[in-house]
Amino acid sequence: MTVDRISTGIAGLDEILKGGFIPASSYLLLGGPGAGKTILSLQFLRQCRNIENQCLFLSLTESATTIRRDAASFGWNLEKINLVDLTLSHGEPKTNGEYTVFSPGEVEEETIWKKIYGAIAEYRPERLVIDSVTNLRYLSTDEYQYRKHIQQLIHHLSKRQCLSLLLFEPGELEREQSIAMAVDGILWLHNDISKERVTEIRTLEITKFRGSGYLSGRHSMRITPDGLVVYPHRIEVLKRPGRDSEKLSTGVSTLDRLLMGGFYLGTCTLLTGQSGTGKSTLAAHFLVQAARQNISGIMYCFEEGAESILDRCGDINIPLRACLEQGTVSLHEINPLEMYPDEFLEIIRRDVDENNRQVIMIDSLRGYNLAMDEFGNLAANIQNILNYTRRERITLFLLNEMQDIIGDLRVSEDGVSYLADNVLMIRYAEYSGEIIKVIACLKKRHGNFQADLREFKITEQGILVGEKLSRLRGLLTGVPQVEDLGEKPVL
């Protein structure tokens, strides 16, 4: 049965809740100080601010003036939201009049509950926020009275067909579980500090949502100048469509011969090698070649700046800047210290859906891993991206940096090579007292390739790939030796 939903005012959160809140339900919004509970609540109420007398915000912690001031910092107008100040401190501070015979709960409990029911009766809200019900616990004479009042309030709101958000401190929930059982759903806002990078990590988690399914897990969240933004943690469904028959030419005739015509579109290629071997330059060259075939592409730069890449390409006759000006190629600089995995995948999805990017390059996996190491395994995050690109028939290039200059051959130090359809390796070698670079194709899942080792060089004229280095052995160790094999014996 399809249930009508009420938008939360946050696009990502609506997706997590399969469309939004369920009408006439009550939800517990958990989070410590500064987690974003009030901001989320106000964003929710702003969805119905144009409907008179149907939005009510009851504040037991902050004054109405403070709430309006904080909302103004986001550019929000709260004029059409009924904001009722139920804080216990009014007027000038008092230094006497403390309760010496009775506890505050015995004196003030009945009064505060009367004010709450009175405000509900006066404004007749369809959307209600109480900030926060933790204060109501402090004003209760005992736990039994608190449970009784809370359950009566939730039942009263349900009878009035009122959708309510009750803000609560997570520490108090451990002591008092009755409110968790009474509400229809629980949203938990986490605000943690990364131990490795000492940076803020905000996430949202749904631990209960009665009457509907939802996206489980922790979902990345940011507080922006426009309010809360949530990035759903999607598990991309792996669908393997049929292989595209069209190939992406490399633009270098000898490299095309090595790859038997180039890479098939819609596949994933791992471009691996040591630092300085020319992976980023070769990737930029591939982007230009794709643009020449009317295939739009983008490179996500986790390490090198866009201007540095453009200047280097200009020096070696790769017209990347012209493609950038035409809009067929885009460079997106990313600070790895400011990115969540789900946020990055959302950027990719937007570039594919809105900007029609068909070739995606991530430069490099080491920079991506620096950004994502707080959020799970690198291979798992890359697998999620790969599931999406394969389903959408997007051509993906992953640049991988190897640490060792010479030595035994390793395709990847992060265990992601199995994900790639193609593996192209560039590495250093020593030949006649000179350091050279060699290129080889180690894997091509679709179609054949030549298992040759060829010299790779970046010149002022562009990318050059030589013929097969047939009289050398030991190239993969980095220390080749010349061999004169002579003629092959007749069989």
N, C-alpha and C positions, 0 to 999 in steps of 0.2 A: 504494500500500500504506500502510495506517495504522500508524504506529509509536506504541507506548506512550510516554507522556511522564512525566517526573518534575517536579513543581512546583518552581519556584524559590523559593517563599515570598513572591514579590512579584507581585501581580495584574497590574500593567501589563507587567511583564517576561514573564510567561507569555503574554500576548497577542502581544507582539513576537516571541516564539519559537514562535508557533503551538501553544502548549500547554505549553511548558517544555523542560527538557533531555532529550536522548535517553539512555537507559540505557547503561551500560558505555562512556561516551564521556569524553574529556578536553577541558577548556576552559581557555583562557588568559584570565585576568582582568587586563587592563592598566589602569594608572592611576598618576599621580604620588602623592606623599605627601599624605594627606588627601582623596583622591578618593572614598573610601568602599568600597575593596576588601574590607577586613576586615568591615565592617558587612554588606555583601551576602553574604559567605561565611557569616557566622554566621546570618543570616536563612535562608539555604538549609539549613544543618544543623538548624535548629530545626524544620524540617518533619518530620524523622524522629527527633526526640529521645525519643519514647516507645518506640522500638524499641531494645532493649538491644544494646550492642556493635556497632552498625552505623554510627556516626558518629565520624569521627576528624579532629581538627584538629592538624596538625603545625606548630608555630611555630618559625621560625628567626630571628625578628626581635624579638618582644616576649615577655616572660615570661608564664607562665600567669596569674599574679596580676594583671598589668596588663590582660590580655584580659578576665578575669572582672570586673574593676572597671569597664572601659569598657562591657561588656555590661550590667552592673547599672544604668548610667545610662539605659538604654532599658527597664528593668524586665524584662530577660531572665534566665532561669535556665538556666545551662549545665551543671547537675549531670549530666544524662544524655548529655552530649556528651563523648567521650573527648578530653581536651585534653593533648597531650604537648609538653613544653617541650624544644626542641632547641637553644636558644640556647647559644652557646659560653662565656658568662660565668656561672659558678656560684660561689656563696659570696662571700667578700670580694674586693675589687679587688686585683689583683696589679701590682706595679711592676717585677718582674723576671721572668726566664724567657722573654724574647722569643727568637724564632728568629733565630739569627745565621748558621747554616750552611745550613739548609734553609728553603725558603719555607713559609708556612702551608699552602698547598695540598698540598705534598708530605707534610706530617705529618698534617693533619686531614682530607684528602679521603676516604680510605678509611673513617675512623671515622664521619663523618657519613652516608655512604651506608649503612653497616651499620646505623646507628641507624634510618634511615628504613625499610629493609626489615624490620628487627626489629620496629618498631612495627606495620607492616602485617601481619606474620605473627602478632603477638600479638593484635591487636584485630580482624582480619579485617573491615575496613570495607566497606560498600557505598556509603558517601558519604565522600569524602576531600577535605580542603583542605590545601594546603601554602603557608604564608605565610613567606617567599616564595622562589621558585626563583631569584630574583636572587642571593640569598646563596650558593646552590650554585655559581653561576658564579664568584663571588669565591674559592671554595675549590677550584676546579679548577686543575690544573697547567697545562693549555692548553685551547684551544678544542676540539680533537679529543676529549679525554677528557670534556669537558663534554657535547658532542653525543652521544657514545656512552652516557654514563650517563643522560641525559634520555630518549633514545629507548628504552633498555632499561626505564626506569621506566614510561614510558607504555605500552609493550607489556605489561609485567608487570601493570599495573592493568587493562588491557583483558582479559587472560586471566582475571583474577579477577572480571570483571564489576563493576568498581568505577567509579562515576561520580566524577570528580575535577575540582577547580578548582585551577589553578596560578596563584598571584599573581605578577605580573611588572612590572618598571618599563619604561615605554615607551621611555626612552632606550636601554636595553640591547637592546631588540628591533631597533633600527636596526643594531646591530652584529652581532646574532646572529639570523638568520632561520630557522635550522634548527628551533627550537622551535615557531615559527609553522607550519611545514610539518608537524610531527609531530602537533599537536593537532587535534581535530575542530572546534573553534570558537574564535573570539576575541571577547571582550566588552571594549569600551574605554570606560572612565569618564573623561570630560573635566571639568576644573574650570577655567573661564576667568573672566576679569574683563572686564566690559563697559567699553569705552573711553569711551562716552558718559556712562554713569551711575555708573561705578566701583562696580558691584555684582557679586555672584557669580552666575555662570551655570553650572549643572551639567547635563551631558547624558550620555546613554549611547548608544553606537553599536555595532552588530554588523557586523564586517567579514568574518566567516567563520562558516558554520554548516553543517557537512557533513551531508548526508542529509536536508535539509529546507529549505523556504523560510522567510523571516522578513520582518518589516517593516523596510525600509531607512530610512536617514536618521538624523538625531540626535534622540533622544527626551529631552524635558525630565525632570529628576530633582531630587528634594529629599531632604535628610536631615531627618527630622522626629523628634519625641520618641518615636515608635513605630518608627523605622527608616527604611529607604529607601522612597520612593514614586516610581514611574516613570509618566509620562504619555505613552502611545504617540502618535507623530506619524501620525495616520490621514489618509489622503487620502479624504475622503468622496466616495462615488460619486454622481454627479449623475443623479437620476431625476426626471423631470417628470410627476407624476401629473396626472390630469385636474383642472381647476379646480373648487374647491368652489363650490357654488351659493349658499351662505349668505353674507350680507354682515354686516360689523361696522358698525353705525350709529355715527356720531360723537356723537350726542346733541344736536347743534345743527342745527335744521331748515334754516337757510340754507346751512350747510356740507354737509348731506346733499344738498340740491338741487344744490350745486356739483359734488358727486361722484356724482350720479345714484344716491343711495341709500347710499353709504358704500364701504368697502373690502371686497373679497372676502377671505374667510378663506383662510389658507395662502399669502398673497402677501407680498412685501417692499416696505415703504414707506420712502422716504427723506424725512425731515422736515428741511428745510434753512433756514438763516437766520442773521442776525447775532446776536451775543451780546445777550441781553436782550429778544429779540423774543417770547419765551414758548414756545419749543419744548418745554422740559421740562414746563411747566405743561399745555400741550396734550396731551403724551404721557401725563401722569398722568390727565388727563380721559378719554383713550381707554381707559386701564386700568380706570377706574371704570365706563365704559360697557360694556366687555367683561364685567366682573363682574356687571353687571345682566342680561346675557344668559347668565349661568351659564358664562362662559368665564374660566378662571383665567389670570392673567398675572403677570409679574415684570419689574422694571426693574433693570438692572445699572448702578449709579451709579459712574462713573469720576471724576467731578468734584465733585458736590455731595453733602453728607451727607444721610442719610435723614431725620433730624429737621428739617433745613432745608426739605426738600421737603414734609414733612407739615405744618409750621407755615404755609408759604405757601399750600398747598391749603386748610388750615382757614380762612385769612383770606378766601378768594375762593369759599367755598361749594362746594368739591369734596370730597366725603366719602371721601377716600383713607384716613384713619386708621381709619374704621369697616370698610372693606374689608380693611385689614391685620389688624384684630382678628378678623374672620370667617375669615381665611385664604384669601380669594379673590384677594388681591393680595399680592405680596411685594416688598420692596426689599432689594437686596443691594449693600452698599458694597464697592468694590474699590479697593485702593491700586495705581495703575498701575505703581509701582516694584517690585512684588512678585509679578508675575503672568507666567506663560508662556502663549503662544497655545494650546498643547495642553492646558494646565491649565484655561484658561478654557473651552475647548470641552467638556472633561470635566465642568465645573460645569454647563454648559447641558444636556448629555445627562442628568446626574443629576436636574436640576430637571424636565426633560420626562418622564423615565421613572418617577421615584419620586414626584414632587410633582404630576404631570399639568399642568404649565404649558403653555398653548396659545397665549399671546401673550407675546412676548419683546421687550423694548426695551433698546437699548444707548445709553446717554447718557454721553458722546457719542463719535463717531468720533475726535475729536481726543484725548480721553483714552485711548481704546483704542489709538490709534496710538502714544502716548507709552509705553504698556506693551509694545507689540509691535514697535517699530521695530528692535530688536536681532535679530529673528527672521524677517526677510524682508519682502516687500512687503505693504503694508496691504491692497491689493485681493485679493491671493492668500489672505491669512488670512480676510478677509471672505467670499470666494468659498467657502472650505471650510465656514464656518458656514452660509452660504446653501444649499449643497448638502445639508447635514444637515436644515435646517429645511424645505426644500421636500419632501424625501423623507418627512419625518414630518408634513407638512401643518401646520406651525407658522407662525403669523402673526408676522412680524418687522418691527420698526420700528427704523430707524437714524437717530439724531439727528446732524446735521452742522452745525458752526458755520462761518460765513463770516467772514473777517477784515474785508473792506471794508464800511464803513457805507453808502456810496452809490457809484454808478458803474455800469459795465457789468454786465449780468447774468451770473452764473456759478452753476451748480447745485452744483458741488463742486470743491474745490481739490485733492482727492486722487484724482480719477479713478475714483470708485466709483459714479457715478450710473447707469452702464449696467447695473449689477447689479440695480437696483431695478425692481419692477413699477409702482410708483406714486411720483411725486415731488410733494410738497406744499411750497410755498415761502412763507415769511413774511419780509417785509423792511420796512425803514423807508422813509418818503417824507415830503416836506415839502409841506404844503398850507395856504395862507392863514396863514403864519407859525407853523404848528403841526406838530410831528412826529407823524405817524400811522403805523400799521402796516397793511400790506396783505397779503392771503393769496390764493394762486392755486394751481391744480392745473396742473402743467406736463406731466404724463405719467400715463397710466393704461392699462396694458397690456391689462387685461381690462375690457371695457365702455367706455361713453362717459362724458364729463364736460363740464361747461360751462367754456369758456375765458374765464371772467370774472375780473376783479380786484375784490376786496371788502375793505372795511375790517375789520380784526381788532382786537378790544379785550378786555382782561382787566379785569373789574370785580369789585366786592364780591359781585355776584350770580353770577359765574362767567364763562364764555367767551361772547363775543358776536361774531357775524359779520354784517356789514351786507349791503345789497343791492349790486348791480353799480354800480361807480363809472364811469358811462357818459360823463360830460362832462369826463373828464381824459385827457390823453395824457402820455407820458413817465414813467409810474409805475415802470416797471422800471429806469429810470435813477436813481430816487430823487428826482427834481425834476419833479413833474408840473406841467402847465399846463392852465388851464381852456379848454375849447373850446365854442363854441356852433355846432353843426353845422347847426342849422336842420332843416327837413324834407327828407327824402330825395326827390330828383327822381323823378317817375313814369316807370317804364320804358316 
